[in-house]
């Protein structure tokens, strides 16, 4: 039996360890996206459970060699939240915030981690209603060993006033590596692409995101859907698993760009983007992963490895819950927790949808794309939610135990080739340009005919000779 002692052993983390380890495993661009996530959470809280009008909100981001800033008009931080929650290093599991809001944050480290990742000094200025205040995070505070509370100050100068409720974060005294990244145009382009992909739904709904003075355009991830009962449609599945609403669609990829409203453009013939082929995973409208083509989303795991033949296939899956801790997402919000049961169960249905469309591409791979066009004349690009809404109204859609499922193969709405044509192979060879012009002059009385046409004519002539010899034998 041990004897109690009056002595105690310290178990709290040192500030240097906490700050260093907190920032080590997150990429710089992900830290920026974390701050943008917080802006969206603010807009949701401002709506108080109602639909958010994102067209009323903006987020402006500046990255430069000597500073980082992000400003929004998404409602600001209430003073009580700032005093008790917003600047704490972590979140209590029972603080009761966001219990009725479909946010994605759950650990309460995003804003602090982003600031610690970038520089030694920061100022958070916010306005909630008419109440405005600012919280400085200084290098002295970061270097101090203790965890003193951060001061809440009242702005006094006119230029410090925010015109409307929202938050502005300014980070200065950037770390050397961060400053070099921020001065790099390539890094700026990477951040722009990441925002366009991960926040595509919000931008499509009207949110304005400006990076270094230029608005970010959404990368659309959609599948082709026809409203006609007998026309082709994607695979869909929707069910609640472990308290999370899971929605899946797998269909033909479309690269239709933002703002392209040309309804006369045949859906099947649109240029497709390989970036949106594969799987896109959303959690509460945020795209966690865009265009994954690896084992993470089932490719090569009981399914063929991804191949350019499958570039016409796009799968979209979304997990939706008011309890962010149930979502299969990591703390960075840009990676999946693939050990979660909701993910593993969903993966079964993802593969089921993939098999249908892999089989479809196998049927058509030796046929000209134009042969399929007429079957897709009425198809339109649709996001996940709209695709499920349209397809679920079809008579062939099954509804069992709360689950909705449409299998286009079983519904017999997928087009098949009218006849089995012999497989084709490309014949490619190179010859000196002068020789091609010489043969072109002989065949077409024109030395300027295209090389491909000259080559095809040569093959046709030899094929005619070969067939004649065959017939004589």
Secondary structure, 3 states (H helix, E strand, C coil): CCCCCCCCCCCCCCHHHHHHHHHHCCCHHHHHHHHHHHHHHHHHHHHCCCCCCHHHCEEEEEEECCEEEEEECCCCCCHHHHHHHHCCCCCCCCCCCCCCCCCCCCCCCHHHHHHHHHEEEEEEEEEECCEEEEEEECHHHHHCCCCCCCCCECCCCHHHCCCCCEEEEEEEEECHHHHHHHCCHHHHHHHHHHHHHHCHHHHHCCCEEEECCEECCCCCCCEEECCCCCCCCCEEEEEEECCEEEEEEEEEECCCCCCCCCCCCCHHHCCCCHHHCEEEEEECCEEEEEEECCHHHCCCCCCCCCCHHHHHEEEEEEEECCCHHHCCECCCCCCECCCCHHHHHHHHHHHHHHHHHHHHHHHHCCCCCHHHHHHHCCCEEECHHHHHHHHCCCCCCEEECCEEEECCCCCCCCCCCCCCCCCCCCCCCCCCHHHHHHHHHHHHCCCCCCHHHHHHHHHHHHHHHHHHHHHHC
